[in-house]
Amino acid sequence: MSVKDMSHHIANYRNIFIYLLIGTALTVIASYMDFNVQDSIAGAIFVGLLIACIKGYLVAANFMHLNSEKKIIYWILLLTVFFLALLLFIPLLWDLNNMSNQINY
C-alpha cells in the first residue's frame, strides 16, 4: 500500500469520525429538545431513529467495509430489514385487530 493510499484511508476515517461526533452532538441536543409529548411522541422517536440510522450507516459502510461489497450484500440487508419491520409490526396489527373486535361487541 502506497503512502497516497494510506493518506486517503486516514482522511476517510478522520471524516467519518468527525461525522460521528456531529451525530453524537445532535443526539445530545435532540435529547434536550422539547417535543410536544401531549400530542404525540412520534416526532421524538422519528428524530432519534433518523440520527441513529445515519450513524449506523456510517459505521457499517466504512468501518465494516460494506460500501465496497457486491450487490448481494445489499439485497440480504434489505431482506433482513424487511423481515425485522414485519416482525415488529405483527404485534401492532394483532392489537389493532383485537381492538376492532372489541368495538363490534
ZIBELRA-V75829 format. One record per residue. N is the residue number from 0. SS is DSSP state (hx for helix, st for strand, lp for the rest). D_LAST is the distance of its C-alpha to the last C-alpha in whole Angstrom. Layout:
n=[N & N]
ss=[SS & SS]
d_last=[D_LAST & D_LAST]
This chain:
n=[0 & 1 & 2 & 3 & 4 & 5 & 6 & 7 & 8 & 9 & 10 & 11 & 12 & 13 & 14 & 15 & 16 & 17 & 18 & 19 & 20 & 21 & 22 & 23 & 24 & 25 & 26 & 27 & 28 & 29 & 30 & 31 & 32 & 33 & 34 & 35 & 36 & 37 & 38 & 39 & 40 & 41 & 42 & 43 & 44 & 45 & 46 & 47 & 48 & 49 & 50 & 51 & 52 & 53 & 54 & 55 & 56 & 57 & 58 & 59 & 60 & 61 & 62 & 63 & 64 & 65 & 66 & 67 & 68 & 69 & 70 & 71 & 72 & 73 & 74 & 75 & 76 & 77 & 78 & 79 & 80 & 81 & 82 & 83 & 84 & 85 & 86 & 87 & 88 & 89 & 90 & 91 & 92 & 93 & 94 & 95 & 96 & 97 & 98 & 99 & 100 & 101 & 102 & 103 & 104]
ss=[lp & lp & hx & hx & hx & hx & hx & hx & hx & hx & hx & hx & hx & hx & hx & hx & hx & hx & hx & hx & hx & hx & hx & hx & hx & hx & hx & hx & hx & hx & hx & hx & lp & lp & lp & lp & lp & lp & lp & lp & lp & hx & hx & hx & hx & hx & hx & hx & hx & hx & hx & hx & hx & hx & hx & hx & hx & hx & hx & hx & hx & hx & hx & lp & lp & hx & hx & hx & lp & lp & hx & hx & hx & hx & hx & hx & hx & hx & hx & hx & hx & hx & hx & hx & hx & hx & hx & hx & hx & hx & hx & hx & hx & hx & hx & hx & hx & hx & hx & hx & hx & hx & hx & hx & lp]
d_last=[73 & 75 & 75 & 73 & 70 & 70 & 70 & 67 & 65 & 66 & 65 & 62 & 61 & 62 & 60 & 57 & 57 & 58 & 54 & 53 & 54 & 53 & 49 & 49 & 51 & 48 & 45 & 47 & 47 & 43 & 43 & 44 & 43 & 40 & 37 & 35 & 32 & 30 & 29 & 29 & 31 & 31 & 34 & 36 & 34 & 35 & 39 & 39 & 38 & 40 & 43 & 42 & 42 & 45 & 47 & 46 & 47 & 51 & 51 & 50 & 52 & 55 & 55 & 54 & 56 & 53 & 54 & 57 & 55 & 54 & 51 & 50 & 49 & 47 & 45 & 44 & 43 & 41 & 39 & 39 & 37 & 35 & 34 & 33 & 31 & 29 & 29 & 28 & 25 & 23 & 22 & 21 & 19 & 17 & 16 & 15 & 13 & 11 & 10 & 9 & 7 & 5 & 5 & 4 & 0]
